[in-house]
Amino acid sequence: MRRVGVALLLLLVTGAAWAGGKKPANCPEQIDINHADASTLRCLRGVGEKRADAIVAYRDAHGPFTGPMGVAAVLGEKIALRLRSRLQVGNSELP
């Protein structure tokens, strides 16, 4: 039981407690929400497979995001505020 507590504490202290348990490899510091695929979006803390897929589906259905806070329509305002420093909006034309 004590080992579990220590492991959990280490995860929390190091910031390794990502959605799905593990941060994907090769994560950029800034993520362009108009061009990122679901696996790149999973680099954002609190964004797992379902939320990443929801962001991509929303973008496909409604067009490109106009600003970083546009993801609030999918993730909610609280999460969008927390993530906005890592989000950027590139050219609004999708590839």
N, C-alpha and C positions, 0 to 999 in steps of 0.2 A: 504494500500500500504506500509506503514511504517513497519508493522509487517512482511510482506513478505521479505522486505530488511533485517530486523534484523535476521529472520530465515535463510536466505541465508548466511548471514555473519557468523552466528554460525556454519553452516554446513561447510563452507570453513575453518574457523579457527580450528575447531576440527578435520578436515580431514574426515568428515563423508560423503563427496560427492563421493560415490562409484558408479561404473557403475550399472545401474538399480536402483539407489537411496539408496540402503541399503547393508551394508556389511553382508555377511552370518555369522551365528553364529559359534562359535568354530573354528575360523581361526588360523592356526598355523603361527608362525613367518617365518619359512622356508618352502618352498613347493618343493617337489620332482617332477619335471616336467615329469619324466618317469613313475611315479606311481599314480599321483594325478588324481582323477576323475574330471569331469566338475564342480561339485559343489565346490570342494576344489580350483580349479583354479580361480573361481569367487571371491575368497578372495583377489586376486591381484587387486590393484587399476587400473581401466581402462579396466578390463577384465570382460565383461558381459557374458550373456548366449551364444551369437553367437561366440564370440572370444574363450571362453572356449571350446565350441564344436569343433571349428576349430583346436585348439591345439590338442585335443584328436584325431580327424580325421587325422590330419597330422602325428601324432605319430603312429597311426595304419597303415597308408599307407606307411610311410617311415622308420619305425623302431624307436628305442629310440634316444633321443637327446644325443649328445656327450658332451655338455656343456651348461651352462645357456644361452649363447647367441644363441643357436640353435633355440629358439623361435622367433628370428628375422625373420625367414623364414615365420612365420605366422603373427606375430604382427607388424613387421617392426622394424628397428634398433633403432629408437628413444624410443619406448616403452620398448623394450628389455633392452636397456641401463638403463632406469629408474628402471626397476624391478630386474635387475640382482643380487642385494644384497639380495633379498628375495628368489631367485631360487637356487635350488641345483639339482644335478643329481646323483641319487642313482645308485645302481647296474643296468647295462644296460639291464639285462634280465627282461622282463615284466612279471608280475604275470600271 
